[in-house]
């Protein structure tokens, strides 16, 4: 019966009605902006309306549930940070196995993380941060964004590197963390370069280091952690990408991937991404994409294990 259902699904034309892109973030944020670009291009290419449905909160579980509970006609998908697959499952308990439930079909936009600080914070390099924290008589705080995010993991790692002399302060999102960073209620945070670059260029905060293997094209003068002899902090770029339910028929998953390749490789889409401060994803096969995701999970797992050992 199951095989008959899958074969029937594969034989059906798609799409036959409006497509719904669920986003685990509120309107106006990074992921939302990328999702709306994708929606515009999908609508043009496929000839069906494409609706962005914002479902923030719950460490992406609310959005994931919305996709899982949608009609099984494969017209509901999710655009979300890759971290909901590579980072969140290691730190956030969910009522289902994210790795088995969702398949990451395509990178859409690359995101580079960096460590930024209040302008009055004395250190200007990563090692100086650790030295200062260990000697300072005043509290040194780092704003950690939502649990399970890369910012959260990196903040905990930096705290561990300092011998717990840096205190991680939890925040529900980037906006309140940045407000308190500028106001010097916290001294540092790990932020996406797309958000941080305008504030750095305006002189409101300063940059200390880029987490990615290479420098960011938006801030080419800011050295990476690797250049500052901090290999533990070198992680692949995070990304915003498209997810489908793993139960989606293979032929349809491949069709969705092909449509996303058309979009991400189009000069118009890439130019629009750059305007928003993103880089277009590097072309890769589905196998290469899955290998990258699994490698990131394993790297994150090692980091989390180290942090748990350090915390005991």
N, C-alpha and C positions, 0 to 999 in steps of 0.2 A: 504493500500500500504506500509506504514512504517513497519507494523508488518511482512509483507511478505519479505521485504528487510532484516530485522534483522534476520528472520528465515533462509533466504538464506545464509546470512553472517556466521551464526553460523554453518551451515552445511558444509561450505567450509573448505578444509584442510588449515592449516596455520602452518608455513610460506610456501609460494610457490615461493618466490623470495627474493633477499637480503633485510635485515632489516636495517633500518636507525635509528641511535640513535643521535638525535639532542642535542647539548650541548650549553648552553648559556654562554660559556666562551672560551677564546682562547686556543690553544694547549699548553700543558706544565703545566697547572695549576692543582689545586686539583681536581676539578670536571672532567676535561679531563682525568686525570690519572685513576680515578675510572671508568669512562666510558669505557676506553680502556680495562681495566681488565674484565668488564662485557661483552664487545663485544667479547673478546677472548673465554670466557666460553660459551656464547650463540651460537657462531659459531660452537664450538665443539659439544654442546649438540643438536642443531637443524639441523645441516648439511646444513645451508645456510650462505653465507657471511653476515657479520654484519659490517656496515660502520659507523664510528663516524663522524658526520658533525658539525663542530664548527660554531656557530652563536652568537658571543659575542655582547654585547651592548644593549642599550635600556631597561635596567633593566629587561632583559630576554624576553621582548616583541618580539624582532626579532626572537628568537628561538621559542617562542610559536606560532608566526604567521607561521613559517616554518612548524610546525607540523599541524596546522589548515588548511593550504593550500595544504598539501600533498594529493595525491590520497586517496580516502576513501576505501582503502583495508587493513588498519590496520597494515601496515608494517613500519610505521614511529612513533616513540615514542620519549620521551625526558628523558634524565638523567640530573638532576639539583639539586641544594641545596633545601632542603625542604622549605627554606625561601621564595622561589618564590610563595609558596602557603600560608605560615603562616605569613610572615612578609611583603613582597612587597605590597600585595593588600591593606594594611592599610596605606601606605605612598606614593605609586606611582599610579598615575591615568593611567588606561589602557583602550583601546577602547572596551574591552570585560570583562566579569566577570570571572576572573581566577578560582574562586571556583566552578562555574558551568561548565566551559569549560574543566577543567582537573581533573582527578582522580589520587590520589597518590596511586600507587599499591604496592610499596615495598620499605622499607629502604634498602640501599645498604652498607652504611658506616656511622659511627657516627663521628661527629665533635665537639670538645670541644673548646669553646672560653675562652680567658683569657686576662687580662689587663697586658700589658707590657710597660716598660718605658726605656728611655735613661739612661745609667749607671750613668751619672752625676746628674740626678734628685734626690734630697735628700730623699724623702719619700720611705719607703720600705713596707708600709702597706696601706690598703685602707683608713682608717680613717686619717692616716698621710697625704695622698694625699689631702683630703678635708680640713684639718687644714692648710696645707701649702698654698693651693690655696687661702684661705680666708685671709691669712696674707701677702702673697707675694706681693711685689711692682712690680715684673716682670711678664709679661704675662705667663700664664700656658695654653698650648694648647694640644688638643687631636686630632689626625688624625681620621677622620670619613671616612670609605670606601664608596663605591657607595650607593646612596640613596636607602632606602628600605631594606638594608642589616641589619643583626643583629648587626654588628659592628656600623653602623650608629645609630641604636636605642639605643644601650648601651652607646655610646658616648654622645648622647643627655641626657640620663638619668643621667649620671655622672655629666654633666654640670649643670643640674637642681639641683642635690644633693648639689653641691658646691655653690648654690646661683648664678649661672651664672658666677662664678669666673674662671671657666675653659671654654676656648673658643674652640668650635668644628670647625675644619678646614677640609673642604671637599676634598677628593681625589677620583680619578677615579678607584683606585684599590689598592691591597695590596702592590705590588712591589714598586711604588713610595712612598707610606706611610712609608714603612720600611726603604727606603733609607734616607728619611728626619728624621726619628726617630733616626737612628744611627748617623746622622749628627747633631742632636739636633736642627733641625728647628722646630720640634714638640717634646713634652716631653713624650707623651703616645699614645697608640692606643689599641683597642681591636682586637686581632688577633686569628686565629685558632691555636691551640697548634701544629698541624702538621707543620705549617710554622714557628712558634716561637721557638719550642724546639731546633733545631740545632743552632740557633743564641744565645739562652740563654746558651746552653752548651759550645759554643765557646767564651762566655764572651762578646758578642757584644751588648746585651741588657739584661735587667733584668725582672723577673716576679714579679707581685704584687698580683695576685689572679686569681683563676679559677671560671668561671661563673657557671659551671655545679654543680649539687648537691654534687658530689663527686670529689675527686682529680683525676688528670689524671695519667694513668699508665706511660706516657712518662716523667712526671715531678712530681713524688710522694712527693717531698719535698715542693711543692708550695701549700699553703692552699687555700681553696675555699672562695668565698665571704661569704658563709653561716657561715663558721668558724670565719669570721671576723665581725660577727653581721651585715651583709648586706643582709637581706632576699629579698629585692626588686630586687637584681641582680641574684637570683637563677632561672635559666631557664633550661628546659629540653635540653639535647644535641641536637644540630642541626644535620642534616644528609644530605647525598647525596642519592637521591632516584630515582625511575623510575616512570614516569608519562605517562598516556595514555589519549587520548581524552575521555571525559565522554560519548560520543556517541558510544564508542566501545561496541559491543555486550557483554552482561554479561558473556556468556560462554567463549569468547575469553579473556576477562579481567581476568577471573579465571585461564585460561591456562597460560597466561603471568605471573600471580602471582606464580603459581606452578613452572614454570621454574626459576623464580627468587629465590624461596625458595631453590631449588636444588643448585643453585649457592652460595647463601649467607651462606648456612649451610655446604658447602663442606670444608673440612680441607685445601685443596689446596688454595682455594680462600681466606679463613680467614688468612692463612699464608702470602699470597701476600699482603693483606690489611695491616697487621702488619708491613711489610717491608716498606710500604709507610707511616706508622705512624698513621693508622686508627684502630679503633676497629670495629669488626663485629657487625651488629645489633642484638639486642635481638629478639628471635623468638616471633611472635605475630600473632593473627588472623587478618583478614582484618577489622573486627569490632573494635578490640583493636587499630589497626593502625589509623583508621579514628577518633576514640575517642581522641587519643593522638594529632592528628593534630588539631582537633576542640578546644581542651583544650588549646593548644599553641596559637591559633588565639585569643581566649578570653583573655588569659593572656597578650598577646601583645596589644590587644585592650585597656585593662585597663591601661597599661603603656603609650600608645600613648595618651589616654584621659587625663591622669595626666600631660603629657608633654604639651599638648595644653592648659590646664587650667593654668599651671605654666607660659606659654609663654604670656598669656593675661595680 
